Amino acid sequence: MDKIFQTMGGNPRNFNKLDLYKLPSPCFVIDQRALIENLKVLHHLKSKTNVKVLVALKAFSTPYFGPLISEYLDGCCSSGLYETKLAKKYFKGEISTFSPAFKKNDLKEIVNLSDHIIFNSSNQLNDFYDIAIKFNAEIGLRINPLYSEINNEKYNAASINSRLGIHFNDLDNIDINKLNGIHFHTLCEQNFTPLKNTWNNIKNDIVPICKKLNWLNLGGGHHITRSDYEIDKLETFLKMIADETSCQIYIEPGEAVVLDSGILVGEILDSFKASNELSSNIAITDISAVSHIPDVIEAPYRPALLNEPDTGYKVILGGPSCLAGDIIGEYNFNSPPKVGDRIAILDQAHYTMVKTSFFNGVNLPSIAIWDSATDDLEVIKSFTFKDFENKLS
């Protein structure tokens, strides 16, 4: 059986003040005030260190927030043609594009739109170098530091058999004159120390090379906006490696940009207990783990529930699809949930809205923007049968 991982998000912030019954269900709700608080933390970091901060679109790419995010950050990192085009259309600032492998037919358009193009292997660097240098994008290469403190192997990009990046000790075989920068990413929902330890593991090999480069990209996974993050140590570290390498330093937070700024509101559709005395109490919601929050199954993890008591009536929350494993988790309730009751799953802005699907014909959640300071609420997106129909025809 898969181990259930505990994510580091789940701070309710001001969501206990939101009237869940004012919303359609299911519905993602982004607290714009909480998002701004996160962006201010990141903006303060870059102003103190001169690091450039790019939002990772793979985690959160809602076009509505492009102008707001662009006020605070330096641009976007994307993972391919569509995210790069989205970045160019809705965001401002730099665009850094990395993919485990680029398609040749996409590359010209990607390079034309990107400030940095980052290759994953020496093969792609050599095969596409002549195409890349015809445009103004700077060329980077991803390395695998072969060091990680991530316990969940599904999110460990630095294992010896990782498909992401060349082993850092193979840089001797690379023509450094072809490169403007180096990229690595070894973190996932982590505090400062794993970043420091990663750098200490590779710096003796990397620093001499960096003297010939323009930039060094430290990737994402930095939980900078979490309340316990050691941000003072990060500031000192970023200034130190900028001095050591003489490079412009980049980071690419995804989760940190929207951490604890969004929830997923749902409704109880049915509540029952099977006849067997050993069976659990079950509630069916209009939130589907497989369709709306697939990381619950893929990680797997148990997301936090708004206002869940420490003890109480235990209920397994499941989704409306026909997949037997469409289970969100087991939760405590003060009393048995009733049909029509509303619930809210916490920390559901990142890696949820970007991963939703129409599996089993389950509709996608609406998207609403809320201001926790004024209680202003606006539904900016709803989905219909037409969206489901058009996806495959």
C-alpha positions in Angstrom: 0.0 0.0 0.0 1.2 3.5 -0.8 2.4 5.6 2.1 0.1 8.6 2.7 2.2 11.8 2.7 1.4 14.9 4.7 1.8 18.1 2.8 3.0 21.2 4.4 0.1 23.4 3.4 -3.3 23.6 5.1 -3.3 26.9 6.9 -7.0 28.1 6.7 -6.0 31.8 6.9 -9.3 33.7 6.6 -11.4 31.1 4.8 -13.4 30.3 7.9 -15.0 33.8 7.3 -16.2 32.8 3.8 -19.9 31.8 3.4 -19.5 28.6 1.4 -23.2 28.6 0.5 -22.8 31.8 -1.6 -20.8 29.8 -4.1 -21.6 27.3 -6.9 -20.4 23.7 -6.1 -17.9 22.5 -6.7 -15.8 25.6 -6.9 -12.2 26.7 -6.5 -11.9 29.9 -4.5 -8.8 32.1 -4.6 -8.4 34.7 -1.8 -6.8 37.5 -3.7 -5.7 39.1 -0.3 -3.8 35.9 0.6 -2.2 35.7 -2.8 -1.0 39.3 -2.5 0.5 38.5 1.0 2.5 35.7 -0.6 3.6 37.9 -3.5 4.8 40.6 -1.1 7.0 38.0 0.7 8.6 37.0 -2.6 9.0 40.6 -3.7 10.7 41.5 -0.5 13.1 38.6 -1.0 14.1 39.7 -4.4 14.5 43.3 -3.4 16.8 42.2 -0.5 18.9 39.8 -2.6 18.6 40.8 -6.3 17.5 37.3 -7.0 15.0 37.0 -9.9 11.8 35.2 -9.0 9.8 33.4 -11.7 6.3 31.9 -11.1 6.2 28.2 -12.1 3.2 28.0 -14.4 3.2 24.2 -14.1 1.8 24.8 -10.5 -0.5 27.7 -11.1 -1.3 29.3 -14.5 -4.7 31.1 -14.1 -4.6 33.9 -16.7 -6.8 36.2 -14.5 -3.9 36.7 -12.1 -1.2 37.3 -14.8 -1.3 41.1 -14.3 -1.3 40.9 -10.5 1.6 38.4 -10.3 3.5 40.4 -12.8 3.5 43.4 -10.5 5.5 41.5 -7.9 7.6 38.9 -9.7 10.1 38.9 -12.6 8.3 36.6 -15.0 7.4 32.9 -15.6 9.0 29.6 -16.0 7.2 27.3 -18.4 7.4 23.6 -19.4 6.7 23.7 -23.1 5.0 25.5 -26.0 1.5 26.1 -24.5 2.7 27.4 -21.2 5.2 29.6 -23.0 2.5 31.1 -25.2 0.3 31.6 -22.1 3.2 33.4 -20.3 3.7 35.7 -23.3 0.0 36.6 -23.6 -1.0 37.1 -20.0 2.1 37.8 -17.9 5.0 40.3 -18.1 8.7 39.9 -17.6 11.1 37.1 -18.5 10.2 33.7 -19.7 12.4 30.7 -19.0 11.3 27.4 -20.7 12.5 24.0 -19.8 11.3 20.6 -21.0 12.6 17.1 -20.5 12.6 16.9 -24.3 11.6 19.5 -26.9 9.9 18.7 -30.2 11.8 20.1 -33.1 8.6 21.4 -34.7 7.8 23.5 -31.5 11.3 24.7 -30.8 11.5 27.8 -33.1 8.3 29.2 -31.6 9.4 28.4 -28.1 12.8 30.0 -28.5 11.3 33.1 -30.2 9.1 33.6 -27.2 11.6 32.7 -24.4 14.4 34.6 -22.8 16.0 31.4 -21.6 15.7 28.0 -23.2 17.0 25.2 -20.9 17.9 21.8 -22.4 17.7 18.5 -20.4 20.4 16.5 -22.1 23.6 16.9 -24.1 21.8 15.3 -27.0 19.2 18.1 -27.2 21.7 20.8 -26.5 23.9 19.7 -29.5 21.0 18.8 -31.8 19.1 22.1 -31.3 22.0 24.5 -30.5 22.1 25.9 -34.1 18.4 26.6 -34.0 18.5 28.2 -30.6 21.3 30.6 -31.3 19.4 32.1 -34.2 17.1 33.8 -31.7 17.9 36.0 -28.7 17.1 33.4 -26.0 20.0 32.5 -23.7 20.8 28.8 -23.6 20.9 26.7 -20.4 21.4 23.1 -19.3 19.7 21.3 -16.5 21.9 19.3 -14.2 21.1 16.5 -11.7 23.0 17.2 -8.4 22.6 13.6 -7.3 21.6 14.9 -3.9 18.0 15.2 -2.5 16.2 15.1 0.9 12.8 14.2 -0.6 11.3 11.1 0.8 8.6 10.6 -1.9 10.4 9.1 -4.9 7.7 10.3 -7.2 8.9 13.8 -6.6 12.6 13.1 -6.3 14.3 14.7 -9.4 17.8 13.9 -8.2 17.9 10.1 -8.0 20.7 8.4 -9.9 18.1 7.2 -12.6 16.3 10.5 -12.8 15.2 11.5 -16.3 15.7 15.2 -15.4 19.1 16.7 -16.1 22.6 15.4 -16.7 24.7 14.2 -13.8 26.6 17.2 -12.5 29.9 15.3 -12.6 29.4 14.9 -16.4 29.7 18.6 -17.0 33.3 18.0 -18.1 31.9 16.5 -21.3 29.9 19.6 -22.1 31.1 22.5 -24.2 30.5 25.3 -21.6 31.0 27.9 -24.4 27.5 26.9 -25.6 25.9 27.8 -22.3 24.7 31.0 -20.7 23.4 29.3 -17.6 22.8 26.1 -15.5 19.6 25.0 -13.9 18.9 22.5 -11.1 15.8 21.6 -9.1 15.9 19.2 -6.1 13.3 20.5 -3.7 9.6 19.7 -2.9 7.7 21.6 -0.2 10.9 22.1 1.7 12.6 24.7 4.0 16.0 26.3 3.5 18.4 23.6 4.8 17.9 21.1 1.9 18.8 23.8 -0.6 22.0 24.7 1.4 23.0 21.0 1.6 22.4 20.5 -2.1 24.6 23.5 -3.0 27.4 22.3 -0.6 27.3 18.9 -2.4 28.0 20.4 -5.8 29.6 23.8 -5.4 33.2 22.7 -5.8 32.3 21.5 -9.3 29.9 24.2 -10.2 31.5 27.4 -9.0 34.5 27.3 -11.5 32.0 26.7 -14.4 29.7 29.5 -13.2 32.5 32.0 -13.7 31.9 31.5 -17.4 28.1 31.8 -17.2 25.5 34.6 -16.9 23.0 32.9 -14.6 22.3 30.1 -12.2 18.7 28.8 -11.8 17.9 27.1 -8.5 14.5 25.8 -9.6 11.4 25.5 -7.4 10.1 23.6 -4.4 11.1 26.5 -2.0 8.3 26.9 0.5 9.3 30.5 1.1 5.8 31.8 2.0 5.2 29.2 4.7 5.2 30.7 8.2 8.1 28.6 9.5 10.4 29.1 6.5 13.9 30.4 7.4 13.8 33.3 5.1 16.7 35.2 6.7 19.0 32.3 6.1 17.8 32.1 2.5 18.6 35.8 2.0 22.1 35.4 3.3 22.6 32.3 1.1 21.4 33.8 -2.1 23.7 36.8 -1.7 26.6 34.5 -0.9 26.2 32.3 -4.0 25.7 35.3 -6.2 29.1 36.5 -4.9 30.7 33.0 -5.3 29.5 32.5 -8.9 29.3 36.1 -10.2 25.9 34.9 -11.7 22.4 36.3 -11.7 20.5 33.9 -9.4 17.0 32.7 -10.4 14.4 30.8 -8.4 11.1 29.3 -9.7 8.6 28.9 -6.9 5.2 27.5 -7.8 3.5 26.4 -4.6 5.0 29.3 -2.6 3.2 31.8 -4.9 -0.3 30.6 -4.0 0.4 28.6 -0.9 -2.8 28.4 1.3 -4.5 31.1 -0.9 -7.1 28.7 -2.4 -9.7 26.2 -1.4 -12.0 23.7 -3.1 -15.6 24.0 -2.0 -17.9 21.0 -2.3 -21.3 19.7 -1.3 -22.4 16.5 0.4 -24.6 14.5 -2.1 -25.2 11.5 0.1 -24.3 10.2 3.5 -24.6 6.6 4.7 -23.2 3.6 6.5 -23.0 0.2 4.9 -25.0 -2.5 6.6 -21.9 -4.4 7.9 -21.1 -3.4 11.4 -17.4 -3.2 10.6 -17.9 -0.8 7.7 -17.1 2.9 7.8 -19.4 6.0 7.6 -19.3 7.3 4.0 -20.2 10.6 2.4 -20.3 11.2 -1.4 -19.4 14.7 -2.4 -19.3 16.5 -5.8 -15.6 16.9 -5.4 -13.7 14.1 -7.2 -10.2 13.1 -6.1 -9.4 11.7 -9.5 -11.0 14.5 -11.6 -10.3 17.6 -9.4 -7.4 16.9 -7.0 -5.5 14.0 -8.6 -2.5 14.4 -6.3 -4.6 12.9 -3.6 -4.3 9.7 -5.5 -0.9 10.2 -7.2 1.1 11.3 -4.2 -0.9 10.0 -2.4 -1.8 12.5 0.4 -4.7 13.6 2.6 -5.6 17.2 2.1 -6.7 19.3 5.1 -10.4 20.0 5.7 -11.6 23.5 6.8 -12.7 23.5 10.4 -12.1 19.8 11.0 -12.3 19.0 14.7 -9.5 16.9 16.3 -12.0 14.2 17.2 -15.5 13.3 16.3 -17.7 11.4 13.9 -15.3 9.7 11.4 -16.4 9.9 7.7 -14.7 8.7 4.5 -15.3 11.4 1.9 -15.5 10.1 -1.6 -16.2 11.5 -5.1 -19.0 11.0 -7.6 -17.0 9.1 -10.2 -17.2 5.3 -10.7 -13.6 4.8 -9.8 -13.5 2.7 -6.6 -10.5 4.6 -5.4 -12.1 8.1 -5.8 -11.5 8.7 -2.1 -10.4 12.1 -0.7 -9.7 10.8 2.8 -11.2 10.1 6.2 -12.2 13.1 8.3 -13.7 14.0 11.7 -17.1 15.7 11.8 -19.0 17.1 14.8 -22.1 15.2 13.7 -23.0 13.0 10.7 -22.9 15.2 7.5 -26.2 15.8 5.8 -27.1 16.1 2.2 -26.6 19.7 1.1 -23.9 20.4 3.7 -20.9 22.3 2.3 -17.3 21.4 2.9 -14.0 23.1 1.9 -10.6 21.4 1.2 -7.7 23.6 2.0 -4.6 24.6 0.0 -6.1 23.8 -3.4 -4.7 26.5 -5.7 -1.5 24.8 -6.8 -1.3 21.5 -8.8 -5.1 21.2 -8.7 -6.6 23.7 -11.1 -3.9 22.9 -13.6 -4.6 19.1 -13.3 -8.4 18.8 -13.5 -10.0 16.5 -16.0 -13.5 15.5 -17.3 -12.9 11.9 -16.3 -16.3 10.0 -16.1 -18.0 13.2 -17.4 -17.7 14.8 -13.9 -17.9 18.5 -14.4 -15.0 20.8 -13.5 -15.2 23.1 -10.5 -16.1 26.7 -11.1 -13.4 29.3 -10.3 -14.2 32.2 -8.0 -12.1 35.2 -6.7 -12.7 36.3 -3.1 -11.3 39.3 -1.2 -11.1 38.3 2.5 -10.8 41.9 3.5 -13.9 43.2 1.8 -15.9 39.9 1.3 -16.2 40.8 -2.4 -16.8 37.6 -4.4 -16.8 37.0 -8.2 -17.2 33.8 -10.1 -14.9 34.2 -13.1 -15.3 30.8 -14.7 -18.0 28.1 -15.0 -17.9 25.0 -17.1 -20.7 23.4 -19.1 -21.5 20.4 -21.2 -20.0 22.2 -24.2 -16.5 22.2 -22.6 -16.8 18.5 -22.0 -18.1 17.9 -25.6 -15.4 20.1 -27.2 -12.5 18.4 -25.4 -12.7 15.3 -27.6 -14.4 16.4 -30.7 
